[in-house]
Amino acid sequence: MNIKRFLMLLINAFVLFVILFMLTRTLWTLLVFVMPVVSLFLPKEKSNG
């Protein structure tokens, strides 16, 4: 019984870790791709304004 509970906790922790890792990875890739676009669009908005 305790071993099963321990295995379930271990699997849940591993799944959570993988999900967090994937989320952070996607967030970093989004930042890397979005930052240049934002830097490109910001001066145009300032010049237009």
mmCIF entry with sequence, helices, sheets and N, C-alpha, C, O atoms, coordinates in Angstrom:
data_MODEL
# 
_entry.id   MODEL 
# 
_entity.id                         1 
_entity.type                       polymer 
_entity.pdbx_number_of_molecules   1 
# 
_entity_poly.entity_id                      1 
_entity_poly.type                           'polypeptide(L)' 
_entity_poly.nstd_linkage                   no 
_entity_poly.nstd_monomer                   no 
_entity_poly.pdbx_seq_one_letter_code       MNIKRFLMLLINAFVLFVILFMLTRTLWTLLVFVMPVVSLFLPKEKSNG 
_entity_poly.pdbx_seq_one_letter_code_can   MNIKRFLMLLINAFVLFVILFMLTRTLWTLLVFVMPVVSLFLPKEKSNG 
_entity_poly.pdbx_strand_id                 A 
# 
loop_
_entity_poly_seq.entity_id 
_entity_poly_seq.num 
_entity_poly_seq.mon_id 
_entity_poly_seq.hetero 
1 1  MET n 
1 2  ASN n 
1 3  ILE n 
1 4  LYS n 
1 5  ARG n 
1 6  PHE n 
1 7  LEU n 
1 8  MET n 
1 9  LEU n 
1 10 LEU n 
1 11 ILE n 
1 12 ASN n 
1 13 ALA n 
1 14 PHE n 
1 15 VAL n 
1 16 LEU n 
1 17 PHE n 
1 18 VAL n 
1 19 ILE n 
1 20 LEU n 
1 21 PHE n 
1 22 MET n 
1 23 LEU n 
1 24 THR n 
1 25 ARG n 
1 26 THR n 
1 27 LEU n 
1 28 TRP n 
1 29 THR n 
1 30 LEU n 
1 31 LEU n 
1 32 VAL n 
1 33 PHE n 
1 34 VAL n 
1 35 MET n 
1 36 PRO n 
1 37 VAL n 
1 38 VAL n 
1 39 SER n 
1 40 LEU n 
1 41 PHE n 
1 42 LEU n 
1 43 PRO n 
1 44 LYS n 
1 45 GLU n 
1 46 LYS n 
1 47 SER n 
1 48 ASN n 
1 49 GLY n 
# 
_struct_asym.id          A 
_struct_asym.entity_id   1 
# 
_struct_conf.conf_type_id            HELX_P 
_struct_conf.id                      HELX_P1 
_struct_conf.pdbx_PDB_helix_id       AA1 
_struct_conf.beg_label_comp_id       ASN 
_struct_conf.beg_label_asym_id       A 
_struct_conf.beg_label_seq_id        2 
_struct_conf.pdbx_beg_PDB_ins_code   ? 
_struct_conf.end_label_comp_id       ASN 
_struct_conf.end_label_asym_id       A 
_struct_conf.end_label_seq_id        48 
_struct_conf.pdbx_end_PDB_ins_code   ? 
_struct_conf.beg_auth_comp_id        ASN 
_struct_conf.beg_auth_asym_id        A 
_struct_conf.beg_auth_seq_id         2 
_struct_conf.end_auth_comp_id        ASN 
_struct_conf.end_auth_asym_id        A 
_struct_conf.end_auth_seq_id         48 
_struct_conf.pdbx_PDB_helix_class    1 
_struct_conf.details                 ? 
_struct_conf.pdbx_PDB_helix_length   47 
# 
_struct_conf_type.id          HELX_P 
_struct_conf_type.criteria    ? 
_struct_conf_type.reference   ? 
# 
loop_
_atom_site.group_PDB 
_atom_site.id 
_atom_site.type_symbol 
_atom_site.label_atom_id 
_atom_site.label_alt_id 
_atom_site.label_comp_id 
_atom_site.label_asym_id 
_atom_site.label_entity_id 
_atom_site.label_seq_id 
_atom_site.pdbx_PDB_ins_code 
_atom_site.Cartn_x 
_atom_site.Cartn_y 
_atom_site.Cartn_z 
_atom_site.occupancy 
_atom_site.B_iso_or_equiv 
_atom_site.pdbx_formal_charge 
_atom_site.auth_seq_id 
_atom_site.auth_comp_id 
_atom_site.auth_asym_id 
_atom_site.auth_atom_id 
_atom_site.pdbx_PDB_model_num 
ATOM 1   N N  . MET A 1 1  ? 0.845  -1.202 0.000   1.00 0.00 ? 1  MET A N  1 
ATOM 2   C CA . MET A 1 1  ? 0.000  0.000  0.000   1.00 0.00 ? 1  MET A CA 1 
ATOM 3   C C  . MET A 1 1  ? 0.880  1.252  0.000   1.00 0.00 ? 1  MET A C  1 
ATOM 4   O O  . MET A 1 1  ? 0.692  2.150  -0.821  1.00 0.00 ? 1  MET A O  1 
ATOM 5   N N  . ASN A 1 2  ? 1.837  1.305  0.922   1.00 0.00 ? 2  ASN A N  1 
ATOM 6   C CA . ASN A 1 2  ? 2.696  2.487  0.988   1.00 0.00 ? 2  ASN A CA 1 
ATOM 7   C C  . ASN A 1 2  ? 3.553  2.615  -0.271  1.00 0.00 ? 2  ASN A C  1 
ATOM 8   O O  . ASN A 1 2  ? 3.797  3.719  -0.758  1.00 0.00 ? 2  ASN A O  1 
ATOM 9   N N  . ILE A 1 3  ? 4.006  1.471  -0.790  1.00 0.00 ? 3  ILE A N  1 
ATOM 10  C CA . ILE A 1 3  ? 4.838  1.513  -2.000  1.00 0.00 ? 3  ILE A CA 1 
ATOM 11  C C  . ILE A 1 3  ? 4.023  2.058  -3.169  1.00 0.00 ? 3  ILE A C  1 
ATOM 12  O O  . ILE A 1 3  ? 4.518  2.861  -3.959  1.00 0.00 ? 3  ILE A O  1 
ATOM 13  N N  . LYS A 1 4  ? 2.775  1.618  -3.270  1.00 0.00 ? 4  LYS A N  1 
ATOM 14  C CA . LYS A 1 4  ? 1.913  2.117  -4.358  1.00 0.00 ? 4  LYS A CA 1 
ATOM 15  C C  . LYS A 1 4  ? 1.725  3.627  -4.229  1.00 0.00 ? 4  LYS A C  1 
ATOM 16  O O  . LYS A 1 4  ? 1.814  4.356  -5.217  1.00 0.00 ? 4  LYS A O  1 
ATOM 17  N N  . ARG A 1 5  ? 1.464  4.090  -3.010  1.00 0.00 ? 5  ARG A N  1 
ATOM 18  C CA . ARG A 1 5  ? 1.270  5.533  -2.799  1.00 0.00 ? 5  ARG A CA 1 
ATOM 19  C C  . ARG A 1 5  ? 2.544  6.288  -3.160  1.00 0.00 ? 5  ARG A C  1 
ATOM 20  O O  . ARG A 1 5  ? 2.493  7.344  -3.790  1.00 0.00 ? 5  ARG A O  1 
ATOM 21  N N  . PHE A 1 6  ? 3.685  5.739  -2.756  1.00 0.00 ? 6  PHE A N  1 
ATOM 22  C CA . PHE A 1 6  ? 4.963  6.394  -3.056  1.00 0.00 ? 6  PHE A CA 1 
ATOM 23  C C  . PHE A 1 6  ? 5.180  6.465  -4.568  1.00 0.00 ? 6  PHE A C  1 
ATOM 24  O O  . PHE A 1 6  ? 5.620  7.488  -5.092  1.00 0.00 ? 6  PHE A O  1 
ATOM 25  N N  . LEU A 1 7  ? 4.867  5.364  -5.265  1.00 0.00 ? 7  LEU A N  1 
ATOM 26  C CA . LEU A 1 7  ? 5.026  5.356  -6.723  1.00 0.00 ? 7  LEU A CA 1 
ATOM 27  C C  . LEU A 1 7  ? 4.091  6.375  -7.367  1.00 0.00 ? 7  LEU A C  1 
ATOM 28  O O  . LEU A 1 7  ? 4.489  7.073  -8.300  1.00 0.00 ? 7  LEU A O  1 
ATOM 29  N N  . MET A 1 8  ? 2.869  6.466  -6.888  1.00 0.00 ? 8  MET A N  1 
ATOM 30  C CA . MET A 1 8  ? 1.921  7.430  -7.444  1.00 0.00 ? 8  MET A CA 1 
ATOM 31  C C  . MET A 1 8  ? 2.423  8.857  -7.239  1.00 0.00 ? 8  MET A C  1 
ATOM 32  O O  . MET A 1 8  ? 2.357  9.684  -8.149  1.00 0.00 ? 8  MET A O  1 
ATOM 33  N N  . LEU A 1 9  ? 2.931  9.141  -6.024  1.00 0.00 ? 9  LEU A N  1 
ATOM 34  C CA . LEU A 1 9  ? 3.467  10.477 -5.754  1.00 0.00 ? 9  LEU A CA 1 
ATOM 35  C C  . LEU A 1 9  ? 4.659  10.757 -6.662  1.00 0.00 ? 9  LEU A C  1 
ATOM 36  O O  . LEU A 1 9  ? 4.804  11.862 -7.184  1.00 0.00 ? 9  LEU A O  1 
ATOM 37  N N  . LEU A 1 10 ? 5.510  9.752  -6.847  1.00 0.00 ? 10 LEU A N  1 
ATOM 38  C CA . LEU A 1 10 ? 6.692  9.931  -7.685  1.00 0.00 ? 10 LEU A CA 1 
ATOM 39  C C  . LEU A 1 10 ? 6.279  10.224 -9.126  1.00 0.00 ? 10 LEU A C  1 
ATOM 40  O O  . LEU A 1 10 ? 6.830  11.120 -9.767  1.00 0.00 ? 10 LEU A O  1 
ATOM 41  N N  . ILE A 1 11 ? 5.301  9.459  -9.632  1.00 0.00 ? 11 ILE A N  1 
ATOM 42  C CA . ILE A 1 11 ? 4.836  9.664  -11.013 1.00 0.00 ? 11 ILE A CA 1 
ATOM 43  C C  . ILE A 1 11 ? 4.192  11.047 -11.151 1.00 0.00 ? 11 ILE A C  1 
ATOM 44  O O  . ILE A 1 11 ? 4.429  11.751 -12.132 1.00 0.00 ? 11 ILE A O  1 
ATOM 45  N N  . ASN A 1 12 ? 3.382  11.428 -10.166 1.00 0.00 ? 12 ASN A N  1 
ATOM 46  C CA . ASN A 1 12 ? 2.737  12.747 -10.225 1.00 0.00 ? 12 ASN A CA 1 
ATOM 47  C C  . ASN A 1 12 ? 3.783  13.860 -10.217 1.00 0.00 ? 12 ASN A C  1 
ATOM 48  O O  . ASN A 1 12 ? 3.670  14.823 -10.976 1.00 0.00 ? 12 ASN A O  1 
ATOM 49  N N  . ALA A 1 13 ? 4.796  13.732 -9.365  1.00 0.00 ? 13 ALA A N  1 
ATOM 50  C CA . ALA A 1 13 ? 5.851  14.744 -9.292  1.00 0.00 ? 13 ALA A CA 1 
ATOM 51  C C  . ALA A 1 13 ? 6.598  14.811 -10.625 1.00 0.00 ? 13 ALA A C  1 
ATOM 52  O O  . ALA A 1 13 ? 6.924  15.897 -11.103 1.00 0.00 ? 13 ALA A O  1 
ATOM 53  N N  . PHE A 1 14 ? 6.866  13.651 -11.220 1.00 0.00 ? 14 PHE A N  1 
ATOM 54  C CA . PHE A 1 14 ? 7.582  13.623 -12.499 1.00 0.00 ? 14 PHE A CA 1 
ATOM 55  C C  . PHE A 1 14 ? 6.756  14.293 -13.595 1.00 0.00 ? 14 PHE A C  1 
ATOM 56  O O  . PHE A 1 14 ? 7.285  15.062 -14.398 1.00 0.00 ? 14 PHE A O  1 
ATOM 57  N N  . VAL A 1 15 ? 5.450  13.994 -13.623 1.00 0.00 ? 15 VAL A N  1 
ATOM 58  C CA . VAL A 1 15 ? 4.567  14.595 -14.631 1.00 0.00 ? 15 VAL A CA 1 
ATOM 59  C C  . VAL A 1 15 ? 4.518  16.107 -14.451 1.00 0.00 ? 15 VAL A C  1 
ATOM 60  O O  . VAL A 1 15 ? 4.599  16.855 -15.425 1.00 0.00 ? 15 VAL A O  1 
ATOM 61  N N  . LEU A 1 16 ? 4.386  16.558 -13.199 1.00 0.00 ? 16 LEU A N  1 
ATOM 62  C CA . LEU A 1 16 ? 4.348  17.998 -12.933 1.00 0.00 ? 16 LEU A CA 1 
ATOM 63  C C  . LEU A 1 16 ? 5.652  18.652 -13.374 1.00 0.00 ? 16 LEU A C  1 
ATOM 64  O O  . LEU A 1 16 ? 5.645  19.728 -13.972 1.00 0.00 ? 16 LEU A O  1 
ATOM 65  N N  . PHE A 1 17 ? 6.775  17.991 -13.073 1.00 0.00 ? 17 PHE A N  1 
ATOM 66  C CA . PHE A 1 17 ? 8.079  18.536 -13.454 1.00 0.00 ? 17 PHE A CA 1 
ATOM 67  C C  . PHE A 1 17 ? 8.185  18.663 -14.974 1.00 0.00 ? 17 PHE A C  1 
ATOM 68  O O  . PHE A 1 17 ? 8.672  19.670 -15.488 1.00 0.00 ? 17 PHE A O  1 
ATOM 69  N N  . VAL A 1 18 ? 7.723  17.625 -15.690 1.00 0.00 ? 18 VAL A N  1 
ATOM 70  C CA . VAL A 1 18 ? 7.790  17.653 -17.159 1.00 0.00 ? 18 VAL A CA 1 
ATOM 71  C C  . VAL A 1 18 ? 6.911  18.772 -17.706 1.00 0.00 ? 18 VAL A C  1 
ATOM 72  O O  . VAL A 1 18 ? 7.312  19.493 -18.620 1.00 0.00 ? 18 VAL A O  1 
ATOM 73  N N  . ILE A 1 19 ? 5.701  18.917 -17.140 1.00 0.00 ? 19 ILE A N  1 
ATOM 74  C CA . ILE A 1 19 ? 4.780  19.964 -17.610 1.00 0.00 ? 19 ILE A CA 1 
ATOM 75  C C  . ILE A 1 19 ? 5.392  21.344 -17.369 1.00 0.00 ? 19 ILE A C  1 
ATOM 76  O O  . ILE A 1 19 ? 5.354  22.204 -18.249 1.00 0.00 ? 19 ILE A O  1 
ATOM 77  N N  . LEU A 1 20 ? 5.955  21.556 -16.176 1.00 0.00 ? 20 LEU A N  1 
ATOM 78  C CA . LEU A 1 20 ? 6.576  22.842 -15.871 1.00 0.00 ? 20 LEU A CA 1 
ATOM 79  C C  . LEU A 1 20 ? 7.755  23.096 -16.801 1.00 0.00 ? 20 LEU A C  1 
ATOM 80  O O  . LEU A 1 20 ? 7.944  24.213 -17.283 1.00 0.00 ? 20 LEU A O  1 
ATOM 81  N N  . PHE A 1 21 ? 8.556  22.045 -17.054 1.00 0.00 ? 21 PHE A N  1 
ATOM 82  C CA . PHE A 1 21 ? 9.711  22.196 -17.938 1.00 0.00 ? 21 PHE A CA 1 
ATOM 83  C C  . PHE A 1 21 ? 9.263  22.598 -19.340 1.00 0.00 ? 21 PHE A C  1 
ATOM 84  O O  . PHE A 1 21 ? 9.844  23.495 -19.950 1.00 0.00 ? 21 PHE A O  1 
ATOM 85  N N  . MET A 1 22 ? 8.227  21.930 -19.847 1.00 0.00 ? 22 MET A N  1 
ATOM 86  C CA . MET A 1 22 ? 7.725  22.252 -21.180 1.00 0.00 ? 22 MET A CA 1 
ATOM 87  C C  . MET A 1 22 ? 7.166  23.675 -21.218 1.00 0.00 ? 22 MET A C  1 
ATOM 88  O O  . MET A 1 22 ? 7.389  24.406 -22.183 1.00 0.00 ? 22 MET A O  1 
ATOM 89  N N  . LEU A 1 23 ? 6.435  24.069 -20.163 1.00 0.00 ? 23 LEU A N  1 
ATOM 90  C CA . LEU A 1 23 ? 5.857  25.418 -20.122 1.00 0.00 ? 23 LEU A CA 1 
ATOM 91  C C  . LEU A 1 23 ? 6.960  26.466 -20.126 1.00 0.00 ? 23 LEU A C  1 
ATOM 92  O O  . LEU A 1 23 ? 6.889  27.439 -20.877 1.00 0.00 ? 23 LEU A O  1 
ATOM 93  N N  . THR A 1 24 ? 7.990  26.275 -19.284 1.00 0.00 ? 24 THR A N  1 
ATOM 94  C CA . THR A 1 24 ? 9.078  27.250 -19.220 1.00 0.00 ? 24 THR A CA 1 
ATOM 95  C C  . THR A 1 24 ? 9.812  27.298 -20.557 1.00 0.00 ? 24 THR A C  1 
ATOM 96  O O  . THR A 1 24 ? 10.226 28.366 -21.009 1.00 0.00 ? 24 THR A O  1 
ATOM 97  N N  . ARG A 1 25 ? 9.973  26.118 -21.194 1.00 0.00 ? 25 ARG A N  1 
ATOM 98  C CA . ARG A 1 25 ? 10.661 26.089 -22.475 1.00 0.00 ? 25 ARG A CA 1 
ATOM 99  C C  . ARG A 1 25 ? 9.867  26.865 -23.518 1.00 0.00 ? 25 ARG A C  1 
ATOM 100 O O  . ARG A 1 25 ? 10.433 27.659 -24.269 1.00 0.00 ? 25 ARG A O  1 
ATOM 101 N N  . THR A 1 26 ? 8.555  26.638 -23.566 1.00 0.00 ? 26 THR A N  1 
ATOM 102 C CA . THR A 1 26 ? 7.727  27.359 -24.536 1.00 0.00 ? 26 THR A CA 1 
ATOM 103 C C  . THR A 1 26 ? 7.735  28.853 -24.228 1.00 0.00 ? 26 THR A C  1 
ATOM 104 O O  . THR A 1 26 ? 7.751  29.676 -25.143 1.00 0.00 ? 26 THR A O  1 
ATOM 105 N N  . LEU A 1 27 ? 7.723  29.208 -22.929 1.00 0.00 ? 27 LEU A N  1 
ATOM 106 C CA . LEU A 1 27 ? 7.741  30.622 -22.558 1.00 0.00 ? 27 LEU A CA 1 
ATOM 107 C C  . LEU A 1 27 ? 9.042  31.272 -23.016 1.00 0.00 ? 27 LEU A C  1 
ATOM 108 O O  . LEU A 1 27 ? 9.031  32.386 -23.539 1.00 0.00 ? 27 LEU A O  1 
ATOM 109 N N  . TRP A 1 28 ? 10.174 30.571 -22.821 1.00 0.00 ? 28 TRP A N  1 
ATOM 110 C CA . TRP A 1 28 ? 11.462 31.138 -23.232 1.00 0.00 ? 28 TRP A CA 1 
ATOM 111 C C  . TRP A 1 28 ? 11.509 31.305 -24.746 1.00 0.00 ? 28 TRP A C  1 
ATOM 112 O O  . TRP A 1 28 ? 11.984 32.325 -25.247 1.00 0.00 ? 28 TRP A O  1 
ATOM 113 N N  . THR A 1 29 ? 11.012 30.291 -25.484 1.00 0.00 ? 29 THR A N  1 
ATOM 114 C CA . THR A 1 29 ? 11.019 30.402 -26.945 1.00 0.00 ? 29 THR A CA 1 
ATOM 115 C C  . THR A 1 29 ? 10.114 31.545 -27.386 1.00 0.00 ? 29 THR A C  1 
ATOM 116 O O  . THR A 1 29 ? 10.445 32.281 -28.316 1.00 0.00 ? 29 THR A O  1 
ATOM 117 N N  . LEU A 1 30 ? 8.964  31.695 -26.715 1.00 0.00 ? 30 LEU A N  1 
ATOM 118 C CA . LEU A 1 30 ? 8.053  32.793 -27.053 1.00 0.00 ? 30 LEU A CA 1 
ATOM 119 C C  . LEU A 1 30 ? 8.739  34.131 -26.803 1.00 0.00 ? 30 LEU A C  1 
ATOM 120 O O  . LEU A 1 30 ? 8.640  35.041 -27.627 1.00 0.00 ? 30 LEU A O  1 
ATOM 121 N N  . LEU A 1 31 ? 9.439  34.261 -25.663 1.00 0.00 ? 31 LEU A N  1 
ATOM 122 C CA . LEU A 1 31 ? 10.134 35.505 -25.357 1.00 0.00 ? 31 LEU A CA 1 
ATOM 123 C C  . LEU A 1 31 ? 11.191 35.788 -26.414 1.00 0.00 ? 31 LEU A C  1 
ATOM 124 O O  . LEU A 1 31 ? 11.314 36.915 -26.892 1.00 0.00 ? 31 LEU A O  1 
ATOM 125 N N  . VAL A 1 32 ? 11.960 34.752 -26.780 1.00 0.00 ? 32 VAL A N  1 
ATOM 126 C CA . VAL A 1 32 ? 13.036 34.947 -27.761 1.00 0.00 ? 32 VAL A CA 1 
ATOM 127 C C  . VAL A 1 32 ? 12.462 35.395 -29.102 1.00 0.00 ? 32 VAL A C  1 
ATOM 128 O O  . VAL A 1 32 ? 13.052 36.232 -29.786 1.00 0.00 ? 32 VAL A O  1 
ATOM 129 N N  . PHE A 1 33 ? 11.302 34.832 -29.477 1.00 0.00 ? 33 PHE A N  1 
ATOM 130 C CA . PHE A 1 33 ? 10.721 35.183 -30.780 1.00 0.00 ? 33 PHE A CA 1 
ATOM 131 C C  . PHE A 1 33 ? 9.957  36.499 -30.721 1.00 0.00 ? 33 PHE A C  1 
ATOM 132 O O  . PHE A 1 33 ? 9.914  37.228 -31.712 1.00 0.00 ? 33 PHE A O  1 
ATOM 133 N N  . VAL A 1 34 ? 9.345  36.822 -29.565 1.00 0.00 ? 34 VAL A N  1 
ATOM 134 C CA . VAL A 1 34 ? 8.480  38.006 -29.475 1.00 0.00 ? 34 VAL A CA 1 
ATOM 135 C C  . VAL A 1 34 ? 9.300  39.275 -29.245 1.00 0.00 ? 34 VAL A C  1 
ATOM 136 O O  . VAL A 1 34 ? 8.953  40.333 -29.771 1.00 0.00 ? 34 VAL A O  1 
ATOM 137 N N  . MET A 1 35 ? 10.376 39.187 -28.472 1.00 0.00 ? 35 MET A N  1 
ATOM 138 C CA . MET A 1 35 ? 11.143 40.392 -28.133 1.00 0.00 ? 35 MET A CA 1 
ATOM 139 C C  . MET A 1 35 ? 11.621 41.153 -29.374 1.00 0.00 ? 35 MET A C  1 
ATOM 140 O O  . MET A 1 35 ? 11.438 42.369 -29.429 1.00 0.00 ? 35 MET A O  1 
ATOM 141 N N  . PRO A 1 36 ? 12.228 40.491 -30.379 1.00 0.00 ? 36 PRO A N  1 
ATOM 142 C CA . PRO A 1 36 ? 12.647 41.245 -31.577 1.00 0.00 ? 36 PRO A CA 1 
ATOM 143 C C  . PRO A 1 36 ? 11.469 41.899 -32.291 1.00 0.00 ? 36 PRO A C  1 
ATOM 144 O O  . PRO A 1 36 ? 11.586 43.025 -32.775 1.00 0.00 ? 36 PRO A O  1 
ATOM 145 N N  . VAL A 1 37 ? 10.331 41.202 -32.363 1.00 0.00 ? 37 VAL A N  1 
ATOM 146 C CA . VAL A 1 37 ? 9.154  41.766 -33.033 1.00 0.00 ? 37 VAL A CA 1 
ATOM 147 C C  . VAL A 1 37 ? 8.681  43.005 -32.281 1.00 0.00 ? 37 VAL A C  1 
ATOM 148 O O  . VAL A 1 37 ? 8.352  44.022 -32.892 1.00 0.00 ? 37 VAL A O  1 
ATOM 149 N N  . VAL A 1 38 ? 8.649  42.916 -30.944 1.00 0.00 ? 38 VAL A N  1 
ATOM 150 C CA . VAL A 1 38 ? 8.210  44.062 -30.137 1.00 0.00 ? 38 VAL A CA 1 
ATOM 151 C C  . VAL A 1 38 ? 9.179  45.224 -30.331 1.00 0.00 ? 38 VAL A C  1 
ATOM 152 O O  . VAL A 1 38 ? 8.751  46.369 -30.480 1.00 0.00 ? 38 VAL A O  1 
ATOM 153 N N  . SER A 1 39 ? 10.479 44.940 -30.331 1.00 0.00 ? 39 SER A N  1 
ATOM 154 C CA . SER A 1 39 ? 11.469 46.012 -30.508 1.00 0.00 ? 39 SER A CA 1 
ATOM 155 C C  . SER A 1 39 ? 11.328 46.629 -31.898 1.00 0.00 ? 39 SER A C  1 
ATOM 156 O O  . SER A 1 39 ? 11.610 47.813 -32.081 1.00 0.00 ? 39 SER A O  1 
ATOM 157 N N  . LEU A 1 40 ? 10.894 45.834 -32.877 1.00 0.00 ? 40 LEU A N  1 
ATOM 158 C CA . LEU A 1 40 ? 10.703 46.377 -34.224 1.00 0.00 ? 40 LEU A CA 1 
ATOM 159 C C  . LEU A 1 40 ? 9.464  47.271 -34.288 1.00 0.00 ? 40 LEU A C  1 
ATOM 160 O O  . LEU A 1 40 ? 9.463  48.301 -34.963 1.00 0.00 ? 40 LEU A O  1 
ATOM 161 N N  . PHE A 1 41 ? 8.407  46.862 -33.573 1.00 0.00 ? 41 PHE A N  1 
ATOM 162 C CA . PHE A 1 41 ? 7.142  47.596 -33.680 1.00 0.00 ? 41 PHE A CA 1 
ATOM 163 C C  . PHE A 1 41 ? 7.099  48.821 -32.767 1.00 0.00 ? 41 PHE A C  1 
ATOM 164 O O  . PHE A 1 41 ? 6.357  49.763 -33.047 1.00 0.00 ? 41 PHE A O  1 
ATOM 165 N N  . LEU A 1 42 ? 7.880  48.830 -31.679 1.00 0.00 ? 42 LEU A N  1 
ATOM 166 C CA . LEU A 1 42 ? 7.801  49.936 -30.722 1.00 0.00 ? 42 LEU A CA 1 
ATOM 167 C C  . LEU A 1 42 ? 8.215  51.273 -31.344 1.00 0.00 ? 42 LEU A C  1 
ATOM 168 O O  . LEU A 1 42 ? 7.491  52.253 -31.167 1.00 0.00 ? 42 LEU A O  1 
ATOM 169 N N  . PRO A 1 43 ? 9.338  51.367 -32.061 1.00 0.00 ? 43 PRO A N  1 
ATOM 170 C CA . PRO A 1 43 ? 9.732  52.672 -32.626 1.00 0.00 ? 43 PRO A CA 1 
ATOM 171 C C  . PRO A 1 43 ? 8.699  53.207 -33.615 1.00 0.00 ? 43 PRO A C  1 
ATOM 172 O O  . PRO A 1 43 ? 8.466  54.414 -33.669 1.00 0.00 ? 43 PRO A O  1 
ATOM 173 N N  . LYS A 1 44 ? 8.074  52.322 -34.401 1.00 0.00 ? 44 LYS A N  1 
ATOM 174 C CA . LYS A 1 44 ? 7.070  52.779 -35.361 1.00 0.00 ? 44 LYS A CA 1 
ATOM 175 C C  . LYS A 1 44 ? 5.906  53.446 -34.631 1.00 0.00 ? 44 LYS A C  1 
ATOM 176 O O  . LYS A 1 44 ? 5.431  54.503 -35.047 1.00 0.00 ? 44 LYS A O  1 
ATOM 177 N N  . GLU A 1 45 ? 5.446  52.824 -33.539 1.00 0.00 ? 45 GLU A N  1 
ATOM 178 C CA . GLU A 1 45 ? 4.334  53.410 -32.788 1.00 0.00 ? 45 GLU A CA 1 
ATOM 179 C C  . GLU A 1 45 ? 4.744  54.768 -32.224 1.00 0.00 ? 45 GLU A C  1 
ATOM 180 O O  . GLU A 1 45 ? 3.951  55.710 -32.241 1.00 0.00 ? 45 GLU A O  1 
ATOM 181 N N  . LYS A 1 46 ? 5.978  54.876 -31.723 1.00 0.00 ? 46 LYS A N  1 
ATOM 182 C CA . LYS A 1 46 ? 6.436  56.146 -31.155 1.00 0.00 ? 46 LYS A CA 1 
ATOM 183 C C  . LYS A 1 46 ? 6.519  57.213 -32.249 1.00 0.00 ? 46 LYS A C  1 
ATOM 184 O O  . LYS A 1 46 ? 6.105  58.352 -32.031 1.00 0.00 ? 46 LYS A O  1 
ATOM 185 N N  . SER A 1 47 ? 7.050  56.857 -33.422 1.00 0.00 ? 47 SER A N  1 
ATOM 186 C CA . SER A 1 47 ? 7.187  57.842 -34.491 1.00 0.00 ? 47 SER A CA 1 
ATOM 187 C C  . SER A 1 47 ? 5.807  58.265 -34.993 1.00 0.00 ? 47 SER A C  1 
ATOM 188 O O  . SER A 1 47 ? 5.596  59.438 -35.303 1.00 0.00 ? 47 SER A O  1 
ATOM 189 N N  . ASN A 1 48 ? 4.872  57.327 -35.075 1.00 0.00 ? 48 ASN A N  1 
ATOM 190 C CA . ASN A 1 48 ? 3.526  57.667 -35.531 1.00 0.00 ? 48 ASN A CA 1 
ATOM 191 C C  . ASN A 1 48 ? 2.838  58.579 -34.522 1.00 0.00 ? 48 ASN A C  1 
ATOM 192 O O  . ASN A 1 48 ? 2.130  59.515 -34.893 1.00 0.00 ? 48 ASN A O  1 
ATOM 193 N N  . GLY A 1 49 ? 3.061  58.288 -33.223 1.00 0.00 ? 49 GLY A N  1 
ATOM 194 C CA . GLY A 1 49 ? 2.399  59.080 -32.195 1.00 0.00 ? 49 GLY A CA 1 
ATOM 195 C C  . GLY A 1 49 ? 3.007  60.453 -32.138 1.00 0.00 ? 49 GLY A C  1 
ATOM 196 O O  . GLY A 1 49 ? 2.587  61.282 -31.330 1.00 0.00 ? 49 GLY A O  1 
# 
